[in-house]
Amino acid sequence: MKHTLTYSDKSDTRYELVDGELIPMSLGTGKHGSMIKFLYGQFRKQIKQRELPWTAKQMTIGVRSPRGRRWDTPRIPNVTVLPLAHVGSDGKP
C-alpha cells in the first residue's frame, strides 16, 4: 500500500481501519500463533525447494479487501505469499 498511518493510544491494542473507522483487532490464541508459524515455515520451505520467485511474509503486508462494493479496507493477513517482483530491493513491499 502506498499510504500508511501510525496511530498510538499508548496501549498494545492493534487496530484496523474499516470504512474509515478504527476497529480493535482481536488477539489470536496460542494455537492460532502456532498455525501461523507452521504455515509461514511451510510456505518458505516450498518456495525454497521449488526455487520459486516468491517470498512469504508474516503480518507485514497490507492487502486491500472488499467491503461491500468498495476495495478500500486494508487488512494485514497473518501470512502473505507474493512474487519477489512485488518486493523492493530492500526486501520491503
Residue, then its C-alpha position, 0 to 999 in steps of 0.5 A: m500500500k502506498h499510504t500508511l498511518t501510525y496511530s498510538d493510544k499508548s496501549d498494545t491494542r492493534y487496530e484496523l481501519v474499516d470504512g474509515e473507522l478504527i476497529p480493535m483487532s482481536l488477539g489470536t490464541g496460542k494455537h492460532g500463533s502456532m498455525i501461523k508459524f507452521l504455515y509461514g515455515q511451510f510456505r518458505k520451505q516450498i518456495k525454497q525447494r521449488e526455487l520459486p520467485w516468491t517470498a512469504k511474509q508474516m503480518t507485514i503486508g497490507v492487502r486491500s479487501p472488499r467491503g461491500r462494493r468498495w476495495d478500500t479496507p486494508r487488512i494485514p493477513n497473518v501470512t502473505v505469499l507474493p512474487l519477489a517482483h512485488v518486493g523492493s530491493d530492500g526486501k520491503p513491499 
